[in-house]
Amino acid sequence: MHRVPPGHDQLVVPLVPDMLAVSVTGQGDFEYQAAQGEGRGREPEELAVQTHKRLWLQARPPHAAVGYDTRRQHALGDLTHLITKKDDADLQVISLWGAGEGIGTTSIIRKSYSDPEISHSFTCRAWVNLTRPFNPYEFVRSLMSHFYANRCQERQGAIIGVDVLTSMDANAIQGDFLSEFVQLVNKNRYLVVLEGSSTMAEWDSVRTFLPDRKNGSWIIVSSQQYEIASLCVGHPCRVLDLPAEHSVCAFLREGSQDAVDKSEVNNDSSWTSNTEISTEYDPSHNQMNGHYSYHRKPNSKTKAARDWMQNSPLVGCRLQTNQLRHYTVQAQMNHSQVVSVWGMAGVGKSALVRNLYYDRVIENQQFQEYGWVGLSHSQPFNLRDFSRSLLLDFQSESLHSIVGLKDAVGKCCELLSTRRCLVVIDGLQSIHEWDLIQSSLVSRHSKSKTVFIVITTEASVAAYCAENEELVFRVKALEADAAFDLLKNEVSKKTPLPVSLSYRGNEVLPELISKCGGLPLIIVAVASILATKGGTWMDTASSINLRFMHEIEINPEFECLWDLFSWMHSCFRSCPDSVKPCIFDLSLFPRDYNIRRRRLIRRWIADGYSRDSDGKSAEENGEEFFSKLHNLSIIQQQPESATFSDIRMVLCRVNGFLRECICSQGMQENLVYELAGTCSLPQRTGRHLVILESWGRDRIVLESIDLSRLRSMTVFGEWKPFFISQSTKLLRVLDLEDAVGVTNDDVEQMVKLLPCLMFLSLRGCDQIFQLPRSLGDLRQLQTLDVTNTSIITLPASITKLQKLQYIRAGAAATAAQGPTATTGNDQTPQAIVPVVSGFFIPDHPLPCVVPRGIGKLTALHTLGVVNIGASEGEAILKELKNLTQLRKLGVFGVSRKNSEAFSSAISSHVHLRSLSVWLEEESRGCLGDMSLPLENLLSLKLYGLRDRLPVLQVNQLSKLTKLHLKMNTLMDEAIESLGKLPKLCILRLCVNQPEYGQLRFHSLRMDLRSSLIRR
């Protein structure tokens, strides 16, 4: 029976009943089941230890609780750095204690034990698994065998095992076995790993053989017993947080504080910092039934904050930092308690929030209490443990008193409701977890000044947690310049920066950085390796770049990224089967290539990835697929574009890192094959062929490929007629956007050889002047894009294409370039609201004349730009009235003569979402009195107005979100009418002469997300 020291009975007695009690906080059923599941068949001491484990998993300060973004990256390197950088000559002891049967401790120790720097620093190294009962002779023999083995490894060609036995037998015969052991440990610096230590008697016996000769020797103890691990190092001791996914803690004697401070590894640089948890305990004074009372050191959080802010400045994200700070201020002002921060793994979410968190800690004015809880998913979520962890990080209680606290949830509620608290919940993975937290800690106190910041990788979880969609913050990957700066910054921390690395003149680095996808986790990992290579860093960079995916998946030096791969594979596995083909389709586009959203969706429809379903068209499903890929961070919006949650992006890019993953997987599964550079004869086939600009256009290579299964061909650079033949007759998608050298004859040959085409894009092929009459033979064609070609008339045979849904034609003669929103990656805009950069307003487009009979194509939902001012314009307007399924329409040539007919033609187009209108020069005021009864219109673009707007009826344009206007003069009353549009988000104005010489928006009453004004 355990004896309880006097004065501590009140602390210990409630411990076990509390573990089995039904909570009265509204989560009774959940907590009762969890507690009984934990307690069934266990001793009270084991229950307490499990509670200690969960608290250590959750009660990490933010410098340790960094989720998938950083946690694994620094964990395996810290132990090595700590051992090699310790300046103290005393014998050092460090103990590793792991939850979950010690999983993770061995890999951490082994990584350090095998490190070349460790091997060089310690002449004698040994790894001993303690046996029971303890046998001193066997213990010494085991030590000596490892000492010999490490010596033999230095001799090339040696059979290590034989040499070890020979040396040991020779010493045994000569009788000086123990004498040599004494000499080795007395004269050499040694590192000994003791695995399986379970009693203090064992430890005391072991220590008699390992003397302290003041030469900087180390002993590493691995134990699954919390008490043994803590007592081996002496007291008082420090507790270091090691990788969260392994649930490992390390114990160091309190005197090793300097070692901890000096050895803080910054493998993640501006993104991580592995500082110890600031707790201390003295077992001799506070021992209670095998457990210990912890006491927080005053101001430890402020000190950690100052150290981190000073030593780990963020690189390339000043704008995001300022935006996030604004989010928290808005939340507190509006009594919205939750700000959600989300982004893909490795993007630096935790570091960004940590920067804000520490900034608030140092300022210490906006909030009174600061708490950070990192959720570990090695064990089921438990609300009571979560509350205890939060109380512990608030520094309001000792660890032991919190373990014995009956109503931790109630105590936490009281603190959150009466104090201004900033609480960070790092690593939330599910809506269920948030429901448990919210019902007990958030929703009860609607007027509380407490702000919760939830960090997650899931867009849906982030949206669910936030009370306001405007308080959902997405962390974006670094742009190329910022990524390069981070790489240089990381290398310079470990070694003098090579001159060749200080600029981006070589070809390897930009490509390698692009493949990192702007993810700090990967950039820092690459930098850490390059920093150790000295003058050969360029060869290493070239090797990594050449075999990027192979290197980071196989090379042990990239072990810190393996959790990122786990997250990535988990995301791919969880994707609906209907979305996965769309993901592989992205690998067809070159790295850093700007892809139009419409191009992707129309390809997916032609390939059969997006189809009509109950209640939704293929187009709508394609838009949903695009949104899912965006939420997965696979595709990202162009940095020059504005980002709005309710406005669809026009251009996107594939994340560089995820593109490498997709390409690797797609080629392994024979879905995609690529012709690039000087590739040799391929040994496989696939459904999708991409020809890159760098390929040498070797006809022999192409003709050696089995193209009979080919369904899509995408060409970048020069087009050659031999790309298509009889063997490609089943091709559905031919995408030649911006290809060079495509002629009229080439197009005629395409129509002849590819009867199954469903998607044909000749966009940007400016050497094409006309489409062949045989175009009508492509009876399966759904998408035809001849924008920015020299085609001004569509052939009459196009009216035979009854399945045609999408026709884009015409070109813009001139384009105006607007100002940019910022002057650099870190430039903060003058206003909080972002400004759209570089929009495009065509002055005089080159429209296309469509033939009579176009009204037969009733499946059309996209048509433009159509010239209705030509000789056949009146007939075309009558045809236009029949196209009632149109979603997007662009017309040129509206005049006083035909404006009424045009208005009548579109009056019944209830599905129309986007309308673009260009007026003739002499009729610029003809729309002034025209009403636009378009209830479902989302986008309206009017070019060539004089000084009056059409009648903008609020009830008819209640859904309008985007408005582009190009006009001579903008009157005050026109500005006032714009303010009546309730959903308007983007207003783009191009005004030649404002009234009174200036634009005045005092009468504009709208919540504009963006406006761009050009004079």
Helices and strands as residue ranges (DSSP letters): H 9-12, H 15-20, H 28-39, H 44-58, H 67-85, E 92-98, H 105-113, H 116-121, E 124-129, H 136-152, H 160-174, H 177-187, E 190-195, H 200-207, E 218-223, H 226-232, E 237-241, G 244-246, E 248-253, G 254-256, H 257-262, G 269-271, E 277-281, H 283-286, E 295-296, H 300-311, H 318-333, E 338-342, H 349-363, E 369-374, H 383-393, H 399-403, H 408-418, E 421-426, H 431-437, I 438-442, E 451-456, H 459-465, G 469-471, E 472-474, H 480-494, G 499-501, H 508-515, H 520-530, G 534-536, H 537-546, H 548-554, G 556-561, H 562-574, H 580-585, G 586-588, E 595-596, H 597-607, H 618-631, E 635-637, E 651-654, H 656-668, E 672-675, E 688-691, H 699-703, E 712-715, G 721-723, G 726-728, E 733-735, H 744-753, E 759-761, G 773-777, E 783-785, G 796-800, E 806-808, E 811-812, E 845-846, G 854-856, E 862-867, H 873-880, E 888-894, H 899-906, E 914-919, G 921-923, E 939-945, E 962-967, H 972-978, E 986-991, G 995-997, E 1010-1014
